[in-house]
Amino acid sequence: MTTARAADDPAPRAPGPEAAVPRPVRRIPSWAIRDEDDLDPLPTGPATAGPGTADRATADPATADPATAGPGTTSPDVVTVVTVAPGLGRKVRSAARWSLINTVVMRLGNFVTGILLARFALGPAAWGVYGIAQTVLLVLLAANELGVGLAIIRWDGDARRFSPTVLTLSTASSTLVYAALFAAAPAVARTVGSPEATGVLRVMCLCVVLDGIAQVPAGFLTREFAQGRRMVIDAANFTISTTVTLLLAFGGMGAMSFAWGSVAGNTAALTGFCLAAPGTLKFGWNPEQARALLRFGVPLAGASLLALCVVNLDTLVVGATLGKVSLGFYVLAFNISGWPVRIISEAARRVSFAGFSRLAGSPQGLAEGFSRALAVLVTGTVPLCVLLGALAAPVVDVVYGSTWVPAAKALPWLMALGLIRIGCELAYDCLVAVGRRRALIGVQALWLAALFPVLVAAAHLHGIVGVAQGHVLVAGGIVVPVFVLALSRAGISARWIARACSWPFLGGAVMAATALLLERRFGDSRPALAATGLVALAAYTLCVLPSRQFLRGTAPTDTLTR
């Protein structure tokens, strides 16, 4: 079940005849997030809802902001001093800890499941069909609810008064998206070179509808930093989906086992969200709210769709140009490269957007917060990327078996891409939190436009290795500089970014050299690989020790010029 994506907050419009209607009060001043196409705030008129929605205006203690003034008490043009609530840091740290534990446990479980399936149940061809279905599903999930679910997290006030309209929009749009996919599935499968993927697509993408329904209860958990409850739900999702997938795969159902496993797990997750956030699954309709929600969500849903197209374009290119067997190898390599991204970045992103949103009114605080968050992410990710990249062939052979060794050729380049993706995703959340919607859409559109021709040419020239190299070329040479420029315009200069990355990058270079030298000297037996990894990790740790105060948040930051 996907989590809500980051989005911008609508800004107030000029007073008019409707100005007497009370509106939600933002936690940050409008000057901090104003964009040229700022949106109207949410109307608060009564929603036309089904039974049981009359109490939606009741204040929710878990989401109420005690420092929020009444409507209309502050002019949007007055620059105010923003003070971060003392309890915010504790909430974010607690949520981040739970989120990290949750993500690590789930990813380790997925890792073990993948080994069992790759070694004993599925070959590269079946893995390729699964990769196609997974890619289509992820692209659809980028915009299936039109971005309106993010209002639950981002907007101030009592979210229960507009959540019925959010649920109606999200469910309706997700159902329409699935209906379109069901009709287009045969054509999509033929386009990517795997006609047999039609049935898998139709079953797996049922998760689109389940995700649309779950947006509101899941959004309330994210809004409240309730990552402990989220961990229980994800555990149920994982247990059920894995059990169904393994039973069907060993029963000979091939890639279809992934599809039914995903549907079973997401159904369990939806049930868990409803139990963890009771009273939030209520349908309703308010036309004014719907218009404001669509103006708020659609631009960010478009940016999110572009971002998912960027990440998954390579799968479509490989499937269409190189066939499903090569795609199976590439999907496995890409999944391995995603371990650091999913373990560390996914845990951080569940709390980063909410945290950046509350710092958006303090440019200095935002710059410090982003720099420290980036430093923590990069410091934790670099050793994983370096080890998997430097020891790609022996790791794949030992873990997955000799059948999958061709996947190792693309892995070093994909590990570099994974490291870049972590920084870009954090920058994405930060830019959304400060209202840089146009910049985000521009970056994603540029990325996609540059990537497509490069990947097609690279696939024809060098196969899956060329595709991985093309990804790194475009991301590192074009996208990263553009993101740095966009962040600098938001008040986060390149110096903050350099401070966050300098020690981890130095440590990564030392670690890579150490791992390669030891592997060449002692070979790639399992004991030798374990010893090589430990020594290389020790070398990395020594290199990043000077940054420990900054990572802990105890180093002085006011001397750094932005």
C-alpha positions in Angstrom: 0.0 0.0 0.0 1.5 3.2 -1.0 1.9 6.2 1.3 0.8 9.7 0.5 3.0 11.7 -1.7 4.3 15.2 -0.9 2.4 18.2 -2.1 2.1 21.9 -1.8 -0.4 23.9 0.3 -2.9 26.4 -1.3 -2.4 30.0 -0.5 -5.1 32.6 0.3 -6.8 34.5 -2.5 -7.7 38.2 -2.5 -10.7 39.0 -0.3 -14.0 39.0 -2.0 -17.7 38.5 -1.3 -16.9 35.0 -0.1 -14.3 36.2 2.4 -16.7 35.8 5.3 -16.5 32.0 4.9 -14.1 30.6 7.5 -11.0 28.9 6.1 -8.3 26.7 7.5 -5.4 28.5 9.1 -1.9 27.6 7.9 1.0 26.8 10.2 3.4 28.8 8.1 3.0 32.3 6.6 2.0 32.6 3.0 5.2 34.4 1.9 7.1 31.2 2.6 5.2 29.1 0.1 3.7 31.5 -2.3 3.9 30.5 -6.0 2.5 32.4 -9.0 -0.3 29.9 -9.3 -1.2 29.6 -5.6 -4.5 28.0 -5.1 -7.6 28.9 -3.2 -7.9 27.6 0.3 -10.4 24.9 1.1 -14.0 26.0 1.4 -15.5 24.9 4.6 -19.2 24.6 3.7 -21.1 21.5 4.7 -20.4 18.4 2.7 -23.2 16.4 1.2 -22.3 13.1 2.8 -23.8 9.7 3.5 -25.0 8.5 6.9 -22.6 9.1 9.7 -20.7 12.1 8.4 -22.5 14.8 10.4 -19.8 14.7 13.0 -16.9 15.4 10.7 -16.4 19.0 12.0 -15.7 17.7 15.5 -12.2 18.7 16.5 -9.7 15.9 16.3 -7.3 16.2 19.3 -4.6 14.2 17.5 -4.4 16.7 14.6 -5.4 20.0 16.3 -2.8 22.7 16.4 -2.9 24.5 19.8 -1.0 27.5 18.4 -3.4 28.1 15.5 -5.3 31.4 15.7 -8.9 31.8 14.5 -9.7 32.4 10.8 -8.7 35.8 9.6 -6.5 36.8 12.5 -3.3 37.2 10.5 -2.8 39.0 7.3 -1.2 36.7 4.7 1.1 39.6 3.7 2.6 40.1 7.2 6.0 38.5 7.7 5.9 36.7 11.1 8.5 35.0 13.1 8.0 31.2 12.9 8.9 29.2 16.0 9.1 25.5 15.6 7.1 23.7 18.4 9.4 22.1 20.9 7.5 18.8 20.6 7.9 18.6 16.8 11.4 17.3 17.0 10.5 14.6 19.4 7.5 13.6 17.2 9.7 13.4 14.1 12.5 11.5 15.8 10.0 9.0 17.3 8.2 8.6 14.0 11.5 8.2 12.2 12.7 5.5 14.5 9.5 3.5 14.1 9.5 4.1 10.4 13.1 2.9 10.1 12.5 -0.2 12.1 9.4 -0.9 10.1 11.2 -0.4 6.8 14.2 -2.5 7.7 12.1 -5.4 8.9 9.8 -5.4 5.9 12.7 -5.1 3.4 14.6 -7.9 5.0 11.5 -10.0 4.7 11.2 -9.1 1.1 14.8 -9.8 0.6 14.5 -13.4 1.9 11.3 -13.9 -0.1 13.0 -12.8 -3.3 15.9 -15.2 -2.7 13.4 -18.1 -2.2 11.5 -17.3 -5.4 14.6 -16.6 -7.5 16.4 -19.8 -6.5 13.6 -22.3 -6.3 10.4 -21.1 -8.1 10.8 -18.4 -10.8 13.2 -17.9 -13.7 14.3 -14.7 -15.4 11.3 -14.8 -17.8 8.7 -14.9 -15.1 10.6 -12.2 -13.2 10.5 -10.1 -16.3 6.7 -10.4 -16.6 6.4 -9.5 -12.9 8.6 -6.5 -13.5 6.3 -5.2 -16.3 3.2 -5.5 -14.1 5.0 -3.9 -11.1 6.1 -1.0 -13.3 2.7 -0.3 -14.7 1.2 -0.5 -11.2 3.7 2.0 -9.7 3.1 4.5 -12.6 -0.7 4.3 -12.0 -0.3 4.7 -8.2 1.6 7.9 -8.9 -1.6 9.8 -9.8 -4.5 7.5 -9.2 -6.1 9.7 -6.5 -5.2 13.0 -8.3 -3.1 14.1 -5.4 -6.0 15.0 -3.2 -5.1 12.6 -0.4 -2.2 14.8 0.5 -4.6 17.5 1.8 -5.1 15.2 4.8 -1.4 15.6 5.7 -0.7 19.1 4.5 -3.7 21.3 5.3 -4.3 22.8 8.8 -7.4 22.6 10.8 -9.7 19.6 11.3 -9.1 17.3 8.4 -12.2 15.3 9.1 -14.5 18.0 7.7 -13.1 17.6 4.2 -12.0 14.0 4.3 -15.3 12.7 3.0 -14.8 14.7 -0.2 -11.2 13.5 -0.4 -12.3 9.8 -0.1 -15.0 10.2 -2.8 -12.6 11.8 -5.3 -9.8 9.4 -4.5 -12.0 6.3 -4.8 -13.8 7.4 -8.0 -10.6 8.4 -9.8 -8.8 5.2 -8.8 -11.7 3.1 -10.1 -11.7 5.0 -13.4 -7.9 4.5 -13.7 -8.3 0.8 -13.1 -11.1 0.5 -15.7 -8.9 2.2 -18.3 -6.0 -0.1 -17.5 -8.2 -3.2 -17.7 -9.3 -2.3 -21.2 -5.8 -1.3 -22.3 -3.9 -4.2 -20.7 -3.5 -6.3 -23.9 -2.1 -3.4 -25.8 0.3 -2.4 -23.0 1.5 -6.0 -22.7 2.2 -6.2 -26.4 4.0 -2.9 -26.5 6.5 -4.0 -23.9 7.1 -7.4 -25.6 5.2 -9.7 -23.2 1.6 -10.4 -24.3 1.3 -13.0 -21.5 1.5 -10.2 -19.0 -2.1 -9.1 -19.7 -3.7 -11.2 -17.0 -1.0 -10.3 -14.5 -1.6 -6.6 -15.2 -5.4 -6.9 -14.7 -5.1 -8.6 -11.4 -2.2 -6.7 -9.9 -3.6 -3.3 -10.7 -6.6 -4.0 -8.6 -4.3 -2.5 -6.0 -5.0 0.9 -7.6 -8.6 0.8 -6.3 -7.5 -0.4 -2.9 -4.9 2.3 -2.6 -7.5 5.0 -3.6 -9.8 3.9 -0.7 -6.9 3.7 1.8 -5.6 7.3 1.1 -7.7 8.9 3.8 -7.1 6.6 6.8 -3.4 6.2 5.8 -3.2 10.0 5.5 -4.5 10.5 9.1 -1.8 8.1 10.4 0.9 10.0 8.5 -0.4 13.4 9.7 -0.2 12.1 13.3 3.3 10.6 12.9 1.7 7.3 13.9 4.4 5.1 12.5 4.1 2.5 15.3 0.6 1.7 14.1 1.8 1.8 10.6 4.4 -0.8 11.3 1.7 -3.2 12.6 -0.3 -2.7 9.4 2.7 -3.2 7.1 3.6 -6.4 9.0 0.1 -7.7 8.3 0.4 -6.7 4.6 3.8 -8.4 4.3 2.8 -11.6 6.1 -0.4 -12.1 4.0 1.1 -11.1 0.6 4.2 -13.2 1.1 2.3 -16.3 2.2 -0.1 -16.1 -0.8 2.8 -15.4 -3.2 4.9 -18.3 -2.0 2.1 -20.7 -2.0 1.0 -19.8 -5.5 4.6 -19.6 -6.9 5.5 -23.1 -5.6 2.2 -24.2 -7.0 3.3 -23.3 -10.5 1.4 -20.1 -11.1 4.5 -18.1 -12.1 4.2 -14.3 -12.2 0.5 -14.4 -11.4 1.5 -15.4 -7.9 2.9 -11.9 -7.4 -0.4 -10.4 -8.5 -2.7 -12.2 -6.2 -0.2 -11.8 -3.3 -0.2 -8.1 -3.8 -4.0 -7.9 -3.9 -4.3 -10.0 -0.7 -1.7 -7.9 1.1 -3.2 -4.6 0.1 -6.7 -5.8 1.2 -5.3 -6.6 4.6 -3.5 -3.2 4.8 -6.8 -1.4 3.9 -8.5 -3.2 6.7 -5.7 -2.3 9.1 -5.8 1.4 8.1 -9.5 1.6 8.8 -9.1 0.0 12.2 -6.1 2.2 13.1 -7.9 5.4 12.0 -11.6 4.7 13.0 -14.3 6.9 11.6 -12.2 8.2 8.7 -13.7 6.0 5.9 -16.8 8.2 5.2 -17.8 9.2 1.8 -19.2 12.7 1.1 -19.3 15.5 -1.4 -18.9 19.2 -1.4 -18.4 20.9 -4.8 -16.4 23.8 -3.4 -14.1 21.5 -1.5 -13.7 19.3 -4.5 -12.6 22.2 -6.7 -10.1 23.4 -4.2 -8.8 19.8 -3.7 -8.3 19.3 -7.4 -6.6 22.6 -7.8 -4.3 21.6 -4.9 -3.7 18.0 -5.9 -3.6 17.7 -9.7 -0.4 19.7 -10.3 1.5 17.6 -7.7 -0.1 14.4 -9.0 1.3 15.4 -12.4 4.8 15.9 -10.9 4.6 12.6 -9.1 3.5 10.8 -12.3 6.5 12.3 -14.1 8.8 11.2 -11.3 7.5 7.6 -11.4 7.8 7.6 -15.2 11.4 8.6 -14.8 12.1 5.8 -12.4 10.3 3.1 -14.4 11.0 4.1 -18.0 14.0 1.8 -18.1 11.9 -1.2 -17.4 9.7 -0.4 -20.4 12.6 0.3 -22.6 14.4 -2.9 -21.7 11.3 -5.0 -22.1 10.5 -3.5 -25.5 14.0 -3.7 -26.9 15.8 -6.6 -25.2 13.0 -9.0 -24.3 11.6 -10.4 -21.0 14.7 -12.6 -20.1 17.0 -9.5 -20.2 14.3 -7.6 -18.4 14.2 -10.3 -15.7 18.0 -9.8 -15.1 17.6 -6.0 -15.1 14.6 -6.1 -12.7 16.6 -8.2 -10.3 19.6 -5.8 -10.5 17.4 -2.8 -10.1 15.6 -4.3 -7.1 19.0 -5.0 -5.4 20.1 -1.4 -6.1 16.9 -0.3 -4.5 17.6 -1.9 -1.1 19.4 1.2 0.3 16.7 3.5 -1.3 13.8 1.5 0.2 15.4 0.8 3.6 16.7 4.3 4.4 14.9 6.7 2.0 11.5 5.2 2.4 11.7 5.4 6.2 12.8 9.0 6.0 10.2 10.1 3.5 7.3 9.0 5.8 8.3 11.8 8.1 10.4 14.2 6.0 7.5 16.0 4.2 5.6 16.6 7.4 8.8 17.9 9.1 9.8 20.2 6.2 6.2 21.5 6.1 6.5 22.8 9.6 9.9 24.4 9.0 8.9 26.0 5.7 8.3 29.4 7.4 11.8 29.5 8.8 14.4 29.7 5.9 17.4 29.1 8.3 15.6 26.3 10.1 14.7 24.7 6.7 18.2 24.9 5.4 19.6 23.3 8.6 17.0 20.7 8.7 17.4 19.7 5.0 21.2 19.6 5.3 21.1 17.4 8.4 18.5 15.1 6.9 20.5 14.7 3.7 23.7 14.0 5.7 22.0 11.3 7.7 20.5 9.7 4.6 23.8 9.8 2.6 25.9 8.6 5.5 23.7 5.6 6.0 23.3 4.8 2.3 26.9 5.2 1.0 28.3 2.0 2.6 25.4 -0.1 1.3 25.8 1.2 -2.2 29.6 0.9 -2.2 29.6 -2.7 -0.9 26.9 -3.9 -3.3 28.5 -2.1 -6.3 32.1 -3.2 -5.6 31.2 -6.8 -4.8 28.3 -7.1 -7.3 29.2 -10.4 -9.0 30.1 -12.5 -5.9 27.2 -11.1 -4.0 24.7 -12.0 -6.7 26.2 -15.4 -7.2 26.2 -16.2 -3.4 22.7 -14.8 -2.7 20.7 -15.7 -5.9 22.7 -18.4 -7.6 24.8 -18.6 -10.8 21.7 -18.3 -13.0 21.4 -14.7 -12.1 25.0 -13.6 -12.4 24.3 -11.6 -15.7 22.4 -9.2 -13.5 25.6 -8.2 -11.7 27.0 -6.4 -14.8 24.5 -3.6 -14.4 24.5 -3.5 -10.6 27.5 -1.1 -9.9 25.9 1.6 -12.1 22.5 1.1 -10.6 23.9 1.4 -7.1 25.3 4.9 -8.1 21.8 5.7 -9.4 20.3 4.6 -6.1 22.5 7.0 -4.2 21.5 9.8 -6.5 17.8 8.9 -6.2 17.9 9.2 -2.4 19.2 12.8 -2.6 16.7 13.7 -5.3 13.7 12.3 -3.4 14.6 14.3 -0.3 15.0 17.4 -2.4 11.6 16.7 -4.0 9.9 16.6 -0.6 11.6 19.8 0.5 10.7 21.7 -2.6 7.1 20.6 -2.3 7.0 21.7 1.3 8.0 25.2 0.4 5.7 25.5 -2.6 8.1 25.1 -5.5 5.6 23.2 -7.6 6.6 24.6 -11.0 10.2 23.9 -10.3 9.4 20.3 -9.5 7.4 19.8 -12.6 10.1 21.4 -14.7 12.8 19.2 -13.2 10.8 16.0 -13.7 9.8 16.9 -17.3 13.5 17.7 -18.1 14.6 14.4 -16.6 12.1 12.4 -18.6 12.8 14.2 -21.8 16.5 13.7 -21.5 16.3 10.1 -20.3 14.1 8.5 -23.0 16.5 8.9 -26.0 19.5 8.1 -23.9 18.0 4.8 -22.6 16.8 3.7 -26.0 20.2 4.3 -27.6 22.1 2.7 -24.7 19.9 -0.4 -24.7 20.7 -1.0 -28.4 24.4 -0.4 -27.9 25.3 -2.1 -24.6 22.2 -3.9 -23.3 21.2 -3.7 -19.7 24.6 -2.3 -18.7 24.1 0.5 -21.2 20.7 1.3 -19.8 22.1 1.5 -16.3 25.0 3.8 -17.5 22.5 6.0 -19.3 20.5 6.4 -16.1 23.5 7.6 -14.2 24.7 9.9 -17.0 21.4 11.8 -17.1 20.7 11.8 -13.4 24.2 12.9 -12.3 25.0 15.2 -15.2 21.7 17.0 -15.7 19.2 16.4 -12.9 21.4 16.9 -9.8 22.7 20.3 -10.9 19.1 21.4 -11.7 17.9 20.2 -8.2 20.8 22.1 -6.6 19.7 25.3 -8.4 16.1 24.8 -7.4 17.1 24.3 -3.7 19.3 27.4 -3.8 16.3 29.4 -4.9 14.4 28.0 -2.0 17.1 29.2 0.5 19.3 26.1 0.6 22.6 26.9 -0.9 25.1 24.5 -2.4 27.2 24.9 0.7 24.6 23.2 2.9 24.5 20.3 0.4 28.3 20.1 0.2 28.5 20.0 4.0 26.1 17.2 4.1 27.8 15.0 1.5 31.5 15.7 1.8 32.5 13.2 4.6 30.3 10.4 3.3 31.6 10.7 -0.2 35.2 10.7 1.0 34.4 7.6 3.1 32.7 6.0 0.2 35.8 6.4 -2.0 38.1 4.9 0.7 35.6 2.1 1.3 35.4 1.2 -2.4 39.2 1.1 -2.8 39.5 -1.1 0.3 36.8 -3.5 -0.8 38.3 -4.0 -4.3 41.8 -4.5 -3.0 40.8 -7.0 -0.4 38.5 -8.9 -2.8 41.4 -9.1 -5.3 43.7 -10.3 -2.6 41.6 -12.8 -0.7 39.0 -13.9 -3.3 35.2 -14.1 -3.1 34.5 -17.0 -0.9 31.8 -16.3 1.7 34.2 -15.9 4.7 36.4 -13.7 2.5 33.4 -11.5 1.5 32.3 -11.2 5.1 35.8 -10.1 6.2 36.1 -7.7 3.3 32.8 -6.1 4.1 33.7 -5.6 7.8 37.1 -4.1 7.0 35.7 -1.8 4.4 33.0 -0.7 6.7 35.5 0.1 9.4 37.5 2.2 7.0 34.3 4.1 6.1 33.4 4.6 9.7 36.8 6.2 10.4 36.3 8.6 7.5 32.9 9.9 8.6 33.7 10.2 12.4 34.4 14.0 12.0 30.8 14.6 11.0 29.2 12.8 14.0 28.3 16.0 15.9 26.6 17.4 12.8 24.6 14.2 12.3 23.5 14.3 16.0 22.4 17.9 15.7 24.9 19.1 18.3 27.3 20.9 16.0 26.9 24.7 15.5 25.3 25.7 12.3 24.9 29.4 12.5 28.4 30.1 11.2 27.6 28.6 7.8 26.7 31.3 5.3 23.8 30.3 3.1 
